[in-house]
């Protein structure tokens, strides 16, 4: 497992991937060519992957992302040290915060 701020990145075995991943639409890269895992609502900074890969969003409003890095990659953020990931699949989970009566994504 890897953590960068409020983002948790968990390796996923190929055989454990949901079947829809093969045909699911891929998330678009941002204007800088990065795969954005989480955008800081307060600062505008982003947890992002540079280099080759794909990002698939799971269904649901708080659904995690599935990240595929065929050659490995680096997760970068303006306020955190970069993380080097090996090649493979990963589930990207945003930290959530309990608020009485609901759950919300932690704002960076």
Contact map, one row per residue, 1 for C-alpha under 8 A:
111000011110000000000000000000000000000000000000000000000000000000000000000000000000000000000000000000000000
111100011100000000000000000000000000000000000000000000000000000000000000000000000010000000000000000000000000
111111111000000000000000000000000000000000000000000000000000000000000000000000000000000000000000000000000000
011111110000000000000000000000000000000000000010000000000000000000000000000000011010000000000000000000000000
001111100000000000000000000000000000000000000000000000000000000000000000000000010000000000000000000000000000
001111110000000000000000000000000000000000000000000000000000000000000000000000000000000000000110000000000101
001111111000000000000000000000000000110000000010000000000000000000000000000000000000000000011110000000000000
111101111100000000000000000000000000000000000000000000000000000000000000000000000000000000011110000000000000
111000111110000000000000000000000000000000000000000000000000000000000000000000000000000001111000000000000000
110000011111000000000000000000000000000000000000000000000000000000000000000000000000000001110000000000000000
100000001111100000000000000000000000000000000000000000000000000000000000000000000000000111100000000000000000
000000000111110110000000000000000000000000000000000000000000000000000000000000000000000111100000000000000000
000000000011111110000000000000000000000000000000000000000000000000000000000000000000000110000000000000000000
000000000001111110000000000000000000000000000000000000000000000000000000000000000000000110000000000000000000
000000000000111110000000000000000000000000000000000000000000000000000000000000000000000000000000000000000000
000000000001111111000000000000000000000000000000000000000000000000000000000000000000000000000000000000000000
000000000001111111101000000000000000000000000000000000000000000000000000000000000000000000000000000000000000
000000000000000111111000000000000000000000000000000000000000000000000000000000000000000000000000000000000000
000000000000000011111100000000000000000000000000000000000000000000000000000000000000000000000000000000000000
000000000000000001111111000000000000000000000000000000000000000000000000000000000000000000000000000000000000
000000000000000011111111000000000000000000000000000000010000000000000000000000000000000000000000000000000000
000000000000000000111111000000000000000000000000000000000000000000000000000000000000000000000000000000000000
000000000000000000011111100000000000000000000000000000000000000000000000000000000000000000000000000000000000
000000000000000000011111110000000000000000000000000000010000000000000000000000000000000000000000000000000000
000000000000000000000011111000000000000000000000000000010000000000000000000000000000000000000000000000000000
000000000000000000000001111100000000000000000000000001111000000000000000000000000000000000000000000000000000
000000000000000000000000111110000010000000000000000001111000000000000000000000000000000000000000000000000000
000000000000000000000000011111000010000000000000000000000000000000000000000000000000000000000000000000000000
000000000000000000000000001111111111000000000000000000000000000000000000000000000000000000000000000000000000
000000000000000000000000000111111111000000000000000000000000000000000000000000000000000000000000000000000000
000000000000000000000000000011111100000000000000000000000000000000000000000000000000000000000000000000000000
000000000000000000000000000011111100000000000000000000000000000000000000000000000000000000000000000000000000
000000000000000000000000000011111110000000000000010000000000000000000000000000000000000000000000000000000000
000000000000000000000000000011111111000000000001111000000000000000000000000000000000000000000000000000000000
000000000000000000000000001111001111100000000001110011100000000000000000000000000000000000000000000000000000
000000000000000000000000000011000111111000000111100000000000000000000000000000000000000000000000000000000000
000000100000000000000000000000000011111000000111100000000000000010000000000000000000000000010000000000000000
000000100000000000000000000000000001111100000111000000000000000000000000000000000000000000000100000000000000
000000000000000000000000000000000001111110011110000000000000000000000000000000000000000000000000000000000001
000000000000000000000000000000000000011111111110000000000000000000000000000000000000000000000000000000000011
000000000000000000000000000000000000001111111000000000000000000000000000000000000000000000000000000000000011
000000000000000000000000000000000000000111110000000000000000000000000000000000000000000000000000000000000011
000000000000000000000000000000000000000111111000000000000000000000000000000000000000000000000000000000000001
000000000000000000000000000000000000001111111100000000000000000000000000000000000000000000000000000000000000
000000000000000000000000000000000000001110111110000000000000000000000000000011000000000000000000000000000000
000000000000000000000000000000000001111100011111000000000000000000000000000111000000000000000000000000000000
000100100000000000000000000000000001111100001111100000000000000000000000001110000000000000000000000000000000
000000000000000000000000000000000111110000000111110000000000000000000000001110000000000000000000000000000000
000000000000000000000000000000000111100000000011111000000000000000000000111100000000000000000000000000000000
000000000000000000000000000000001110000000000001111100000000000000000000111100000000000000000000000000000000
000000000000000000000000000000000100000000000000111110000000000000000000110000000000000000000000000000000000
000000000000000000000000000000000000000000000000011111000000000000001110100000000000000000000000000000000000
000000000000000000000000000000000010000000000000001111100000000000111110000000000000000000000000000000000000
000000000000000000000000011000000010000000000000000111110000000000111000000000000000000000000000000000000000
000000000000000000000000011000000010000000000000000011111000000011110000000000000000000000000000000000000000
000000000000000000001001111000000000000000000000000001111100000011100000000000000000000000000000000000000000
000000000000000000000000011000000000000000000000000000111110001111000000000000000000000000000000000000000000
000000000000000000000000000000000000000000000000000000011111001111000000000000000000000000000000000000000000
000000000000000000000000000000000000000000000000000000001111101000000000000000000000000000000000000000000000
000000000000000000000000000000000000000000000000000000000111111000000000000000000000000000000000000000000000
000000000000000000000000000000000000000000000000000000000011111000000000000000000000000000000000000000000000
000000000000000000000000000000000000000000000000000000000001111100000000000000000000000000000000000000001000
000000000000000000000000000000000000000000000000000000001111111110000000000000000000000000000000000000000000
000000000000000000000000000000000000000000000000000000001100011111000000000000000000000000111100000000000000
000000000000000000000000000000000000100000000000000000111100001111100000000000000000000000111000000000000000
000000000000000000000000000000000000000000000000000000111100000111110000000000000000000011110000000000000000
000000000000000000000000000000000000000000000000000011110000000011111000000000000000000011110000000000000000
000000000000000000000000000000000000000000000000000011100000000001111100000000000000001111000000000000000000
000000000000000000000000000000000000000000000000000111000000000000111111100000000000011110000000000000000000
000000000000000000000000000000000000000000000000000110000000000000011111000000000000001100000000000000000000
000000000000000000000000000000000000000000000000000110000000000000001111100000000000011100000000000000000000
000000000000000000000000000000000000000000000000000000000000000000001111110000000001111100000000000000000000
000000000000000000000000000000000000000000000000111100000000000000001011111000000001111000000000000000000000
000000000000000000000000000000000000000000000000111000000000000000000001111100000111100000000000000000000000
000000000000000000000000000000000000000000000011110000000000000000000000111110000111100000000000000000000000
000000000000000000000000000000000000000000000111110000000000000000000000011111011110000000000000000000000000
000000000000000000000000000000000000000000001111000000000000000000000000001111111100000000000000000000000000
000000000000000000000000000000000000000000001100000000000000000000000000000111110000000000000000000000000000
000000000000000000000000000000000000000000000000000000000000000000000000000011111000000000000000000000000000
000110000000000000000000000000000000000000000000000000000000000000000000000111111100000000000000000000000000
000100000000000000000000000000000000000000000000000000000000000000000000000110111110000000000000000000000000
000000000000000000000000000000000000000000000000000000000000000000000000011110011111000000000000000000000000
010100000000000000000000000000000000000000000000000000000000000000000000011100001111100000000000000000000000
000000000000000000000000000000000000000000000000000000000000000000000001111000000111110000000000000000000000
000000000000000000000000000000000000000000000000000000000000000000000001111000000011111000000000000000000000
000000000000000000000000000000000000000000000000000000000000000000001011100000000001111100000000000000000000
000000000000000000000000000000000000000000000000000000000000000000011111100000000000111110000000000000000000
000000000011110000000000000000000000000000000000000000000000000000011111000000000000011111000000000000000000
000000000011110000000000000000000000000000000000000000000000000001111000000000000000001111100000000000000000
000000001111000000000000000000000000000000000000000000000000000001110000000000000000000111110000000000000000
000000001111000000000000000000000000000000000000000000000000000111100000000000000000000011111000000000000000
000000111100000000000000000000000000100000000000000000000000000111100000000000000000000001111100000000000000
000000111000000000000000000000000000000000000000000000000000000110000000000000000000000000111110000000000000
000001110000000000000000000000000000010000000000000000000000000100000000000000000000000000011111000000001100
000001110000000000000000000000000000000000000000000000000000000000000000000000000000000000001111100000001100
000000000000000000000000000000000000000000000000000000000000000000000000000000000000000000000111110000111100
000000000000000000000000000000000000000000000000000000000000000000000000000000000000000000000011111000111100
000000000000000000000000000000000000000000000000000000000000000000000000000000000000000000000001111101110000
000000000000000000000000000000000000000000000000000000000000000000000000000000000000000000000000111111110000
000000000000000000000000000000000000000000000000000000000000000000000000000000000000000000000000011111100000
000000000000000000000000000000000000000000000000000000000000000000000000000000000000000000000000001111100000
000000000000000000000000000000000000000000000000000000000000000000000000000000000000000000000000011111110000
000000000000000000000000000000000000000000000000000000000000000000000000000000000000000000000001111111111000
000000000000000000000000000000000000000000000000000000000000000000000000000000000000000000000001111001111100
000000000000000000000000000000000000000000000000000000000000010000000000000000000000000000000111100000111110
000001000000000000000000000000000000000000000000000000000000000000000000000000000000000000000111100000011111
000000000000000000000000000000000000000111000000000000000000000000000000000000000000000000000000000000001111
000001000000000000000000000000000000001111100000000000000000000000000000000000000000000000000000000000000111
